[in-house]
Amino acid sequence: MSTAKENLKKISVDDLKMGMFIVNLGRSWLAHPFLRNQFPVTSPKQIKKLKKYGIREVYIDPRRGLDIPFPKIELVTSDRPTAEKLEAPEEPHLYDEQSAVSGGSSPFPLKGGLPFSGAGPAVSFKPQEKSDSMDYWRENVRRVEESLPSHEGAPRVPYDDNVPYANEIESARAIQWEAQNVVRQVMNDARMGRNLESERVKRVVNSMVDSILRNQDALVSLTRMKSLDEYTFVHSLDVCILSLCLARHLSLSREELMEIGIGALLHDVGKMRLPAQVLKKPDTLSENEWVEVRKHPVYSLEIMEASQGIPDSSKQLALQHHERFNGSGYPFGLKGGTIGTYGQIVGMIDFYDAITTDRPYQKSIQPHEAIRQIYEKGQGEFDRLMVERFIQCIGIYPFGTLVVMDTEEMGIVCGVKPDALLRPNVLVIFQNSRTPYPEPFLADLTEKADHSSWYKRSIIMPLDPSKWNIRVDDYLADLKRTLREQVTAVTANL
């Protein structure tokens, strides 16, 4: 008896037809934006999207969909060659570790001074050097996955950015300021025992959804601005932005994005019922204090229930954002699929934002290390498939990560590619560990050297900006300002 695996057929994407059932994309989850590896082909748009992300071959299961047609039989005459030399298509070099060829500049030079204070430590980076982080990802995700769960029904095609980052950043900044004001007002109302202004919440979430759908990087880039004194306000906003980003990546509908956004913005409103000395306590909480803190999801639900017009799904999200996939969460110890999808999304992002932010009782960790922790917790605390899609969305090196490349250059990640997570866009700021570029420039790490299959630049490892006296936010602010100036200049000449 043949096994299920023996019935699978590997075909070119060019030969895909509507009605076929894909069971394996032949690529790691790092290299494609689709929610799952198994799905029926129901529209030409899906095939177009596969090609866009460089997927050349897939495996189909003829038992679950259409089969490939039988080939036509042709007679071979004596004057016709019986065999042709076929050149195999080049495999995508997602994990190319060859040396990079230095060179190239960006059409987006930055203006102004250099936002760093003093030189970092004198270090010579060797091109062949590997960090634990890079080795970790190569070892854990280079494999082609064949065991993702199968879901019936056609997957939704991922969104595309309709507006460039440079055009969206100004609107995103205005939306962020308005959202901050709304969150402050909501928290103050909850503290005073007043009902929430749900219509104002809906309006600002609607604006955030619009921005995320136009270009997610603009709002996401603003989540780096942290404030210890206003942790609860800023945390709620950042969790909302990142949750909308992941929901967009999962191709959820606009209505679903609205429900997630409302719930994420309000998920911690119940903390306003906790004593201030508990919220801001710099030491470990006592057992009684910890019992009280664990009630805040229930308090959030109660506050949202008392207000008009908040969707039930948003309330459920707030109640479940501390539940964990293995049943170790609170307040009810829910497990697995009994936790709603919205609750799973916000629970994971709430954890990510919390550990990447300085708190009275803990020092933050770098975003790339937080991504690694979440991936490891995907073994139990979070759903593995959801974790993989979050990493696809935000990147192994999230926006603002300081990195060193095999050219000895240092740069700041400022653009994630879901289909090439080890090759984001980088703002190159230093020629080496001691020499800054007079004018930093943008580099696309998927760019290859002329007449070569080698990449110009490859990341060796992430760095801690504080140890290098580099103010990442100042560089990013300069980048945003320069891009806005360019957009204004172009618009004025139209």
C-alpha positions in Angstrom: 0.0 0.0 0.0 1.4 3.4 -0.9 1.8 6.0 1.7 0.2 9.5 1.6 3.6 11.0 1.0 4.1 8.8 -2.1 1.0 10.2 -3.7 2.3 13.8 -3.6 3.5 15.4 -6.8 6.1 18.1 -7.2 5.1 20.6 -9.9 6.1 24.0 -11.2 4.1 27.0 -10.1 3.6 27.7 -13.8 1.6 24.4 -14.0 -0.7 25.2 -11.1 -4.4 25.3 -11.9 -7.4 26.3 -9.9 -8.8 23.2 -8.1 -5.4 21.8 -7.2 -4.5 21.2 -3.5 -1.1 22.4 -2.3 0.3 20.4 0.6 3.8 21.9 0.8 5.3 25.1 -0.5 8.8 23.6 -0.5 10.0 26.6 1.6 10.5 27.3 5.2 7.9 29.4 6.9 10.6 32.2 7.0 10.4 32.4 3.2 6.7 32.9 2.4 3.9 35.1 3.8 1.1 32.5 3.7 -0.7 31.5 6.9 -0.4 27.8 6.1 1.5 25.4 3.9 -1.6 23.5 2.8 -4.5 24.9 0.9 -6.6 24.6 -2.2 -5.9 26.9 -5.2 -9.1 28.9 -5.6 -8.0 32.0 -7.6 -5.3 33.2 -10.0 -4.3 35.8 -7.4 -3.0 33.0 -5.2 -0.7 31.7 -8.0 0.4 35.3 -8.7 1.3 35.8 -5.1 3.3 32.5 -4.9 5.3 33.7 -7.9 5.8 37.1 -6.4 7.5 35.6 -3.3 9.9 33.5 -5.5 8.2 30.1 -5.0 9.0 28.1 -8.1 7.8 24.6 -7.2 5.1 23.2 -4.9 3.8 19.7 -3.9 0.2 18.9 -4.7 -2.0 16.0 -3.5 -4.1 14.7 -6.4 -6.4 12.9 -4.0 -7.6 16.2 -2.5 -7.7 18.3 -5.7 -7.1 18.2 -9.4 -4.2 16.2 -10.8 -1.7 17.4 -13.5 -2.9 16.4 -17.0 -1.3 13.4 -18.7 1.4 14.5 -21.1 0.9 14.2 -24.8 2.8 11.4 -26.5 5.0 12.7 -29.4 7.0 10.7 -31.9 10.7 11.5 -32.0 12.1 11.6 -35.5 15.7 10.8 -36.4 16.6 14.5 -37.1 15.4 15.6 -33.7 17.6 15.4 -30.6 16.4 12.9 -28.1 17.5 14.8 -25.1 18.1 18.4 -24.3 20.4 19.9 -21.7 18.1 21.7 -19.3 19.5 24.3 -16.9 18.0 24.0 -13.4 16.4 27.1 -12.0 18.5 28.9 -9.4 17.4 28.2 -5.9 16.7 31.2 -3.8 19.7 32.1 -1.6 17.7 32.9 1.6 20.5 31.8 3.8 23.6 32.6 1.7 26.6 32.8 3.9 29.2 33.8 1.3 31.3 36.9 1.7 29.7 40.1 0.6 31.2 42.5 -1.9 31.2 46.0 -0.4 30.0 49.0 -2.3 26.9 50.8 -3.5 25.1 53.8 -2.2 21.5 54.8 -1.6 19.5 57.6 -3.2 18.3 58.5 0.3 21.3 60.1 2.1 20.6 61.5 5.5 21.2 65.1 6.4 22.3 66.7 9.6 24.6 65.7 12.4 25.5 62.3 13.7 23.3 61.2 16.6 25.8 59.2 18.6 27.8 60.1 21.7 31.4 58.9 21.5 32.9 55.9 19.7 32.0 52.4 20.7 34.6 49.7 21.7 37.3 49.0 19.2 36.3 45.7 17.6 37.3 44.1 14.3 34.5 42.1 12.9 35.6 39.1 10.8 33.3 38.2 7.8 33.2 34.6 8.8 32.2 35.3 12.4 28.9 33.9 13.5 26.7 34.9 16.4 24.7 32.6 18.5 21.6 34.4 17.2 22.3 33.7 13.5 23.4 30.1 14.2 20.2 29.6 16.2 17.9 30.7 13.4 19.8 28.8 10.7 19.6 25.6 12.8 16.0 25.9 13.8 14.2 27.2 10.7 16.2 26.2 7.6 14.2 23.1 7.4 11.2 22.7 5.0 8.2 22.1 7.1 5.8 19.4 6.1 3.7 19.0 9.2 1.8 22.2 9.6 -1.9 21.5 10.3 -4.2 21.3 7.3 -7.2 23.7 7.3 -9.9 23.4 4.8 -11.0 26.4 2.8 -9.0 28.8 0.8 -6.4 31.0 2.6 -6.7 34.8 2.3 -4.2 36.4 0.1 -1.8 38.7 2.1 -2.2 42.5 1.8 0.2 44.6 -0.2 1.4 48.1 0.9 -0.6 50.7 -1.1 1.5 53.7 0.1 5.3 53.9 0.5 6.6 54.3 4.1 7.9 57.8 3.4 4.4 58.9 2.4 2.7 57.3 5.3 4.9 58.3 8.2 3.5 61.8 8.7 -0.1 60.5 8.9 1.1 57.7 11.2 2.7 60.3 13.6 -0.6 62.3 13.8 -2.6 59.1 14.4 -0.2 58.0 17.1 -0.6 61.3 19.0 -4.4 61.1 18.8 -4.3 57.5 20.0 -2.1 58.4 22.9 -4.6 61.1 23.9 -7.5 58.6 23.7 -5.7 56.0 25.7 -4.9 58.6 28.5 -8.5 59.7 28.6 -9.7 56.1 28.7 -7.4 55.2 31.5 -8.4 58.3 33.5 -12.1 57.5 33.0 -11.6 54.0 34.2 -9.6 55.2 37.2 -12.4 57.7 38.1 -15.1 55.0 37.6 -16.6 56.6 34.5 -17.8 54.7 31.4 -15.5 54.7 28.4 -16.0 56.8 25.3 -16.3 53.9 23.0 -17.1 56.0 19.9 -13.8 57.9 20.3 -12.0 54.6 20.7 -13.6 53.3 17.5 -12.7 56.4 15.6 -9.0 56.3 16.5 -8.8 52.5 15.9 -10.4 53.0 12.5 -7.6 55.6 11.7 -5.0 53.1 12.9 -6.4 50.3 10.8 -6.4 52.6 7.7 -2.7 53.4 8.3 -1.7 49.8 8.9 -3.5 48.7 5.7 -1.7 51.5 3.7 1.8 50.7 5.1 2.3 48.8 8.4 6.0 49.9 8.9 5.0 53.6 9.5 3.0 53.0 12.7 5.2 50.1 13.8 8.3 52.2 13.6 6.8 54.5 16.2 6.4 51.8 18.8 10.0 52.2 19.7 9.3 55.4 21.7 9.0 54.1 25.3 8.2 56.0 28.5 8.7 54.4 31.9 6.4 57.0 33.5 3.6 56.3 31.2 4.1 52.6 30.7 0.5 51.5 30.9 -0.6 54.2 28.3 2.2 53.6 25.9 2.1 49.8 26.3 -1.6 49.6 25.4 -1.0 51.7 22.3 2.0 49.7 21.2 0.2 46.4 21.7 -2.7 47.7 19.6 -0.3 48.7 16.8 1.6 45.4 16.7 -1.6 43.4 17.0 -3.1 45.2 14.0 0.2 44.5 12.2 -0.1 40.8 12.8 -3.8 40.7 12.0 -3.0 42.4 8.6 -0.2 39.8 8.0 -2.8 37.0 8.7 -5.0 38.6 6.1 -7.9 39.1 8.5 -10.8 41.2 7.3 -11.1 44.9 8.1 -14.0 44.2 10.5 -11.7 41.7 12.3 -8.9 44.3 12.5 -11.3 46.7 14.1 -12.4 44.2 16.7 -8.8 43.3 17.5 -7.7 47.0 17.6 -10.5 48.0 20.1 -9.8 45.0 22.4 -6.0 45.5 22.2 -6.2 49.2 23.0 -8.4 48.5 26.0 -6.9 45.2 27.1 -5.1 46.6 30.2 -7.8 49.1 31.2 -8.6 47.0 34.2 -5.2 47.9 35.8 -6.7 51.2 36.6 -8.5 49.5 39.5 -5.3 48.3 41.0 -3.5 50.4 43.7 -0.8 52.7 42.2 1.8 51.4 44.6 1.3 47.9 43.2 1.5 48.9 39.6 4.7 50.9 40.1 6.3 48.7 42.8 10.0 48.3 41.9 10.4 45.0 43.8 8.9 41.6 43.5 5.2 41.5 44.3 4.0 39.7 47.4 1.7 36.8 47.0 -1.4 38.9 47.9 -0.3 41.6 45.4 0.2 39.0 42.7 -3.3 37.6 43.3 -4.7 41.1 42.9 -2.8 41.8 39.7 -4.1 38.6 38.2 -7.6 40.0 38.4 -7.0 42.8 36.0 -8.3 40.9 32.9 -11.6 40.4 34.7 -11.6 44.1 35.7 -11.0 45.0 32.0 -14.0 42.9 31.0 -16.2 44.6 33.6 -15.2 48.1 32.6 -15.8 47.3 28.9 -19.2 45.6 29.7 -20.3 48.8 31.4 -19.6 50.8 28.3 -21.8 50.8 25.2 -20.9 49.7 21.7 -17.8 47.5 22.4 -17.8 44.2 20.4 -18.1 41.0 22.4 -15.0 39.7 20.6 -13.0 42.7 21.9 -14.2 42.0 25.4 -13.2 38.3 25.1 -9.7 39.4 23.9 -9.2 41.6 27.0 -10.3 38.7 29.3 -8.0 36.1 27.6 -4.8 38.1 26.9 -2.9 36.4 29.8 -4.1 32.8 29.0 -1.4 30.5 27.6 -1.6 27.7 25.1 -0.4 25.1 27.6 -2.9 26.1 30.3 -0.3 28.0 32.5 -2.0 31.4 32.1 -4.7 33.3 34.0 -7.4 34.1 35.1 -9.0 30.7 34.1 -6.1 28.5 32.9 -7.6 28.0 29.5 -5.7 25.7 27.1 -5.2 25.3 23.4 -8.1 26.2 21.1 -10.3 27.2 24.0 -8.4 30.5 23.8 -9.8 32.7 21.1 -7.6 33.7 18.1 -7.8 37.4 19.2 -6.7 36.5 22.7 -3.8 34.4 21.3 -2.6 37.3 19.1 -2.7 39.9 21.8 -1.4 37.6 24.5 1.8 37.0 22.5 2.3 40.6 21.6 1.6 41.8 25.1 4.4 39.5 26.3 6.8 40.8 23.6 6.2 44.5 24.3 6.4 43.9 28.1 9.9 42.3 27.9 11.2 44.9 25.5 10.3 47.8 27.7 12.0 49.0 30.9 9.8 48.4 33.9 10.3 49.5 37.6 11.2 45.9 38.4 12.9 44.6 35.3 15.4 45.8 32.6 14.2 45.4 29.0 15.9 43.0 26.6 16.7 43.7 22.9 13.8 42.9 20.4 15.8 40.2 18.6 16.3 38.4 21.9 12.6 38.8 22.7 11.8 37.2 19.3 14.0 34.2 20.2 12.3 33.8 23.6 8.8 33.9 21.9 9.9 31.3 19.4 11.1 29.0 22.2 7.9 29.6 24.2 6.0 28.6 21.1 6.9 25.1 22.3 4.2 25.5 24.9 3.0 28.9 26.0 2.0 30.1 22.5 0.6 28.4 19.4 3.5 27.5 17.2 1.9 28.6 13.9 0.9 31.9 15.4 4.5 32.5 16.6 5.9 31.8 13.2 3.5 34.2 11.6 4.4 36.9 14.2 8.1 36.5 13.4 7.3 36.7 9.7 5.4 39.9 10.4 7.8 41.7 12.7 11.1 40.1 11.6 13.9 38.2 13.3 15.5 41.6 13.5 12.6 44.0 14.3 12.5 47.6 13.2 15.3 49.6 15.0 17.6 46.6 15.7 21.3 47.6 15.5 23.3 45.1 13.5 26.9 44.5 12.2 27.4 43.1 8.7 30.1 41.1 7.1 31.5 44.3 5.5 32.3 45.4 9.0 29.6 48.1 8.5 27.1 48.8 11.3 23.5 49.7 10.6 19.9 49.9 11.9 17.1 47.7 10.5 14.4 49.9 9.1 12.3 47.5 6.9 11.3 43.9 7.2 10.7 41.5 4.3 8.3 38.6 5.2 9.9 36.4 2.4 13.6 37.2 3.4 13.7 37.7 7.2 17.5 37.5 7.4 17.8 40.2 4.7 15.9 43.3 5.8 16.5 46.9 4.7 19.2 48.5 6.8 20.2 52.1 7.4 24.0 51.9 7.2 25.6 54.3 9.7 29.2 53.2 10.4 31.9 52.1 8.0 33.4 50.1 10.8 33.4 50.0 14.6 34.9 53.5 14.9 34.2 55.4 11.7 30.7 56.8 11.0 29.5 57.6 7.5 29.1 61.3 7.0 25.8 60.6 5.3 24.1 57.3 6.3 22.3 55.5 3.5 19.7 52.8 3.0 20.8 49.4 1.9 18.7 46.5 0.7 20.3 43.3 1.9 18.8 41.2 -0.9 20.9 43.2 -3.3 23.7 41.2 -4.9 27.0 42.3 -6.3 27.3 43.0 -10.0 27.7 39.9 -12.1 27.7 37.7 -9.0 25.4 35.5 -7.0 27.0 36.9 -3.8 25.1 39.4 -1.6 26.7 42.8 -1.1 26.0 42.7 2.6 24.9 40.1 5.1 24.1 40.5 8.8 26.6 38.8 11.2 24.9 39.6 14.5 22.7 42.1 16.3 24.3 44.5 18.8 23.2 46.3 21.9 23.0 50.1 21.1 23.7 51.1 24.7 27.1 49.3 24.6 28.0 51.3 21.5 26.7 54.7 22.7 24.4 54.9 19.7 21.0 56.5 19.9 19.0 54.5 17.5 15.9 56.6 17.8 17.8 59.7 16.8 19.0 58.1 13.6 15.4 56.8 12.8 14.0 60.3 13.5 16.5 61.7 11.1 15.6 59.1 8.5 11.9 59.9 8.9 12.5 63.6 8.6 14.7 63.2 5.5 12.1 61.0 3.8 9.3 63.5 4.6 11.4 66.3 3.1 11.9 64.2 -0.1 8.2 63.5 -0.4 7.4 67.2 0.1 9.9 68.2 -2.5 8.5 65.7 -5.0 4.9 66.8 -4.4 5.8 70.4 -4.8 7.2 69.7 -8.3 4.2 67.8 -9.5 
